[in-house]
Amino acid sequence: MQIKAKLNYLRIAPRKVRLVADLIRRKRVGEAQEILSFTVKKSTRPISKLLSSAVSSAKNNFQIEPENLYISKITVDEGPKIKRWMPRSRGQAAQIQKKTSHITLILDEVKPSKRTKSLKKKTALKPEKEPEIKKEEVKKEVYEPKKEKQRPEIKARKPKIMGAINKMFRRKSF
């Protein structure tokens, strides 16, 4: 079962948040929390809060153990930009874009819980049994490598230098 958690309008540029998101992608929850606790970036704190929120909602709403979860997908998208102005020389002004991020975190189970297994049993089709093959029926095949065809001797070629010189001095005539 997938558990989604979102964090919108985070006032850190998405490029900076993606550095931290890439560290914890496809990791187990415990391992991801350890990585976040030792990473020195501004975006680790909001991502760790989002991760703990997703884990607690999985525990309370779906009765899934946190040890059984991993981060299946984490995306960092660009949010709206806040536009500000900075004075420059000769009465000019330069625009400053303060970027925001939207983070989407999706947790998934490593081992499906008992509840999801019972759903799968009802819907799954039983595979047909393959017929057993007796040892006597199996023929032993001997591998024989194919013989390579022999190429006739190649005549001596002109040196490639002449071809390069001809290309260099080729001109169109009118």
N, C-alpha and C positions, 0 to 999 in steps of 0.2 A: 504494500500500500504506500502510495506517495503522499508525503506531507509537504505542503508549500508554505513558505513564509516570505513576506515582501517587506522591503524597506525603501520608501520613496523619499525623494527630495533630500538626500544626504548631501551636505555642503562640502563635498570633496570631489575633485575631478575624477571622472571614471577611469582615466588612464592610471591614476595612482591607486585606485581601489582594485583594479584588475590584477596588479602585482601581488596583492595579498590573496585575492580569490583564487589565483592560479596555484598558490601553495597548498590549499586545502581541497582542491577538486579531487573527487573519487577517493577520499580518505574516510576512515571510520570516524565517528563523532569524537571519541576520546582522543584519538591521535590528532584530529583537527584542532581540538581545544588546546592541546599541548603546544602545537605549532603556533597558534595565535597568541598564547601567553608569553612565548619567547621571541616573537617578532616585534621589532621596533619600527612601527609605522603608525601613522595617525589613524588609518582606516581599520586597524585590527580591533579596536574597541567596539565600534558599531557592528562589525561583522560577527564578533564573538557574542554580542548581545542578541543578534538576529539568530545565530545558531542555537543559543540556549533557549530562546523563545520557541523555535521550531521543535527542539527536543522535548520541552515541557508540554507543548500541545500534543505531540505524538504520544507522550506518556499518559496524559490526562484524558484525551479524547478517544484514543485508539488502543490504549493499554499495551503499547509496544515498549519493550525494554530498550533503554538508550544504548546498551552494548550491541544491540542487534541492528543499529542504524548506520548508514554511511551517506555521504554527500554525493548523490547521483548527478546533480546538476547545479551549478551556480553561475548566474549570468549577471553582468554589470552593464546596464544600459545608460545612455546619456539622458539626463533630465533637462528641464528648461534652464536656459542661461540667464543669470541676473546681469543686466548691463549697467555699468558705471562709467564715469568719465574721469580722465586724469589730465590736468593742465600740462601743456607743453610750451615750448618756446614760441615766440612771436604771436602770441594770442591764440594758438591752436589748442585743440583738445584731442586726446587719443582715447579710444574706447577700450574698456577693460571688461572681459567676459568672465564672470564668476560662475563656474560650471557646477552642475549638480548631478547626482547619480541615482539610479533606481537599481536596487539589488534584489534579485529573485533567487531564493535558496530552495532546493527540492531535496528532501531526504527520502531514502528508500530502505527497505529491509534487506539485510544480507541473507538471512534464512527466513522464509515465510512463516508466519505464526500459525497456530492451530486453526484459527478462524479462516484464514485465507486458504489453507490446505483443503478444508472441507468443501469450500466453494469450487475449487479446481477439480475435485474428484467427481462432482456431479456433472460438470460440463465437459470433462475430458473424455475422449473416445479411447476405447481399449485397442491397443495395437494388435495386429494379427501375429500369430506365432509363425516364425520361419520354419520351414521343413528342415529336419535334421539331415545332414549329409554323412553318409557312411565313409569310412576310410577307404574301403575297396573301390568306391565309385570315383574317387578323386584320382585323376591321372597325373602322373609326374611329368612335368614338362621341363625339358632341358633348354636352358638359354644358350643360344648360339649367336655370337655377335655377327653383325652384317659385315661383309667384306667391303672395304672402301674402294671406290673406283679410282684407278690410276689415271692421272692427268698426263697428257702428252707434254713434252718439254716445251716451255714457253720460249719463243724466240727472244733474242736480246732486244730490249726496248731502247728507244732514244732517251737520253737523259731528260729529266723534267725541267731542267734549267732552260732549255730551248723553248719549251711551251710557255714558260713564264715571261721570257723576253718577247715572244711574239705577241702575247696579250698586252704587254706594257706598251709596245710601239704600234698597236693596231689603231688605225685612224679611219674615220669615215671620209669617203671622197664625194665630192659634189658634182 
